[in-house]
Amino acid sequence: MDFSNLDFEPFYLSFKLAAVTTFILFLIAVPFAWWLSQTKSKSKPFLEAVSSLPIVLPPSVIGFYILFTLSYNSPIGAFFEETFGIKLVFNFTGLVIASCFYSFPFMVQPLQGGFETLNKNMLEASYVAGKSKFQTLVLVALPNIKPALLTALIVTFAHTVGEFGVVLMVGGSIPGETKVASVAIYEFVEILDYSQAHVYSAIMLVMSFFVLLGVYIFNQHHSKRIGIS
Amino acid sequence: MININIRKELLGSSGKMDLEVDIKIEEGSFVALAGESGSGKTTLLRILAGLEKAEGKITVNEALWLEGKQSLATQKRGIGFVFQDYALFPNMSVEKNLLFVKKDRTLATKLLEMTHMLELKDRLPLSLSGGQKQRVALCRALMNKPSILLLDEPLSALDPSMRTKLQHDILKLHKEFGTTTIMVSHDPSEIYRLADRVLMLEQGKVVQDTNAKDAFLKTRGSQKFSLQGELLEIIEADILYIAIVAIGQQLVEVVLDEKEAKSLKVGQSVQVNTKAFAPSLSQ
């Protein structure tokens, strides 16, 4: 088999998309998960349900609604294109927006779980020491949920790399723009190019495995050191 | 002077109850809050810390901490709080736990020295014993030189010998820093050793405001010796009855006649009194 003409662009796109999505979601999900873990508000179950929807909905449903909301025919899509000259679908920007919706619960849930296991008295000790909620979040809460934090980051990243349905619907398959690894594999299978499909799939499989293995090794090591099980 | 006049509705074990407290506390005094669990001691402490909402008025040396429902944020009260479960920051070393409150290395070193913890200053909390952890928590609570030090059953998770050592530390620090200290405790000996005033709470009200001796010394009338205990069992022995009573960690036998035995129930809280003998102490 000839590897020299193997096109790595879909992998590069997949990882770029995953990195950008993970970064944006981290900034959004940390305050959101922190708020969920601390609040006694009656709106909590409602927000939890909404934010978990992407786990249960078929990707095609999410893709359909995102297309419907962001395409040029919708007010939002028209506004962005006319005001900023930005198209929100069938390009990389559209993929990032779609991925942020799709992967949101995978970032929020481990973080919320981590925050909820923190000793409430420990957080109160920080308030008593004069630290604000934000300082407490950054200096006390986040450093003490490292395994949950790592899980959230990696699972979000991996889940975005593994996206297929939403990406296909919102992005199509434009080489160098929206043709990510999963879409590329689908196309190889469609044109019966099994050898290329094999190579791409094997690369995805091996990389995914080692990323997850790394996370679990870290978590085991970390829980021994800090004494959190 | 600390003026506390607060109300709060609590959901106790026996339904709703009102926590209503109106007290004044002298600056620099050591006050113990005692009473059965669910009587509102910890809630009162948490209201003082601003960790729990309440209505009323709290003033601390002219500063207004609570008026009506307007409450000064916990962060701005400048208090020290020691939790029963230590609540140290696991990601920080002993010294960093202290410096987190205030970047004052001299004070941190002084506090750790006073509590014999200086050698362990680079250790993580996980590797410390319960007594050591609570010493760190105590030092941490004093890092911002608090006007009020609040202790919520600080020693109840420790074994008796460790308790005694830490009681000395608490007293030493209380005197050294001249703070007003308010401590929730169940332990009469602890309260006797530390506190100069005891507030006994029952169903959310202060029912007794006195010193430790009057609050816990049960001697009445001509009785010279009196111990509170729990009746564990009544054994019939020929014409007499023998009651097994648990007093603290000890079990004692008391002889009863039939009438007495019939009037008592196993599980009851009882007083063991004697007047005929002069008790003596030996080692």
HADDOCK unambig.tbl for C-alpha pairs under 7 A between the chains (distance, minus, plus):
assign (segid A and resid 121 and name CA) (segid B and resid 83 and name CA) 6.96 0.50 0.50
assign (segid A and resid 121 and name CA) (segid B and resid 87 and name CA) 5.56 0.50 0.50
assign (segid A and resid 122 and name CA) (segid B and resid 87 and name CA) 4.36 0.50 0.50
assign (segid A and resid 122 and name CA) (segid B and resid 88 and name CA) 6.16 0.50 0.50
assign (segid A and resid 122 and name CA) (segid B and resid 89 and name CA) 6.58 0.50 0.50
assign (segid A and resid 125 and name CA) (segid B and resid 81 and name CA) 6.98 0.50 0.50
assign (segid A and resid 125 and name CA) (segid B and resid 87 and name CA) 6.83 0.50 0.50
assign (segid A and resid 127 and name CA) (segid B and resid 74 and name CA) 6.29 0.50 0.50
assign (segid A and resid 127 and name CA) (segid B and resid 75 and name CA) 5.35 0.50 0.50
assign (segid A and resid 128 and name CA) (segid B and resid 74 and name CA) 5.69 0.50 0.50
assign (segid A and resid 128 and name CA) (segid B and resid 75 and name CA) 5.41 0.50 0.50
assign (segid A and resid 128 and name CA) (segid B and resid 79 and name CA) 6.44 0.50 0.50
assign (segid A and resid 128 and name CA) (segid B and resid 80 and name CA) 6.72 0.50 0.50
assign (segid A and resid 128 and name CA) (segid B and resid 81 and name CA) 6.91 0.50 0.50
assign (segid A and resid 129 and name CA) (segid B and resid 75 and name CA) 6.52 0.50 0.50
assign (segid A and resid 129 and name CA) (segid B and resid 101 and name CA) 5.04 0.50 0.50
assign (segid A and resid 130 and name CA) (segid B and resid 75 and name CA) 3.85 0.50 0.50
assign (segid A and resid 130 and name CA) (segid B and resid 76 and name CA) 6.30 0.50 0.50
assign (segid A and resid 131 and name CA) (segid B and resid 75 and name CA) 6.19 0.50 0.50
assign (segid A and resid 140 and name CA) (segid B and resid 89 and name CA) 6.85 0.50 0.50
assign (segid A and resid 143 and name CA) (segid B and resid 91 and name CA) 6.52 0.50 0.50
assign (segid A and resid 144 and name CA) (segid B and resid 90 and name CA) 7.00 0.50 0.50
assign (segid A and resid 144 and name CA) (segid B and resid 91 and name CA) 6.16 0.50 0.50
assign (segid A and resid 226 and name CA) (segid B and resid 90 and name CA) 6.99 0.50 0.50
assign (segid A and resid 226 and name CA) (segid B and resid 126 and name CA) 6.63 0.50 0.50
assign (segid A and resid 227 and name CA) (segid B and resid 126 and name CA) 6.66 0.50 0.50
